Amino acid sequence: MLEADNLECVRGERRLFSGLGFTLDAGELLYLQGRNGAGKTSLLRMLIGLLPPETGEIRWHGKPIRKQADEYHAALCYLGHLNAIKEELTPLENLLAAARLAGEALSEDDAIDALEQVGLAGREDLACKYLSQGQKRRVALARLVIDRRPLWILDEPFVALDVAAVDWLAGIISGHLQRGGMAVMTTHQPVAIPAGTVRELRIG
Amino acid sequence: MSNIVFSVIARDLKLAMRRQADIVSALFFFIIVVSLFPLGIGPELDLLRQLAPGVLWVAALLATMLSLPRLFADDHRDGTLEQLALSPHPLGLVVTGKVIAHWLVSGLPLALIAPVLGIQFDLSGEALLVLTGAILLGTPALSGIGAIGAALTLGLRGGGVLLSLLVLPLYIPVLIFGAGAVDATVSGLGGEGHLSLLAAMTIAAIGFAPWASAAALKIALE
């Protein structure tokens, strides 16, 4: 269970939001909405523990995340608006390296399966610098296919995807919710997620 | 726990192998700077022997500086640094892996080529041996201290110059004892004391610098 309590965010001299709180249980999805610059990404960075909140506290299973950073990070999968893939490595190497650094066991066959699912069959061994923007995004999204950690935090996951890929990603997220996972995501175009409880939080 | 260190080393070495131009250019910078001195000074062997340790060490410091700005900047730009910070291990261990990988591709080649370059300065066999040992022992400290500077200047405009101003003064002890080891050997005093001090600096730098860098990186990622 993820709980946020009385969060306040100050960037520079401006207060973006204050008194913000929510709880998220297994199988629930939280949509963060708000205009540009309202602090959606700042809130996500607080939730992953990279940005300490001005006031308030974030708790994971009842314990503040700052007191259990390693355990919390082991349960957390974050997809930012940067793809976090290395241009010099192939999609397959990127997936395997990401899994190893996250401390997860991933076999090469599973990784190839995941890349096939995101439509990169036959391009596993091509360095990522030769892929298009959309294909690089798909390499980043392939992490979600194999990820079994309970909490997903996704920053604008649907950006730069074509219609078929949006449906596919919505399916992946609802599969995650059905397994009892939780997800927090920001998005400008609400996408129908067929499973799980969807909740909305508007900032600003 | 040590798994994460090895994973980071393996990843960074693989990336370095795909971008060999970076390693080769730092190495050639070292070779050329060192080779310019005998050409400029002329065949005065006594003078060259005296200059050799200082010249080789200053060139080694500058060659190490060349690759430092990219230590974290590439990972920062493509978002992998965030993912490294979110790995379920202390960030200090991740940085330890990066520092070791940096030494393997920057410091180690310098140490291997140094004895060949030392011949240009008419150094004796024993002095060449001590020179190689000193560079082997001292360069890990350069990578470690450099990592702190690279983390502090991450994301700053003009960070490269600032990095040099920040890090080069901190390299002075390594320079003094590194060059001193060769000097002491040439003058017959024996360089063991200097080498022990270099080893101590390296152990301290590898032990503490990654944690200081990790603290700086956390601030840069906020």
Interface residues (C-beta under 8 A of the other chain):
Chain A: R45 I48 G49 L50 L51 P52 D70 E71 H73 A74 L76 Y78 G80 H81 L82 N83 A84 I85 K86 E87 E88 L89 E93 A97 A98 R100 L101 A102 G103 A127
Chain B: N3 I4 S7 V8 R11 K14 L15 R18 R19 R77 D78 G79 T80 E82 Q83 L84 A85 L86 S87 P88 H89 P90 V94 K218 L221 E222
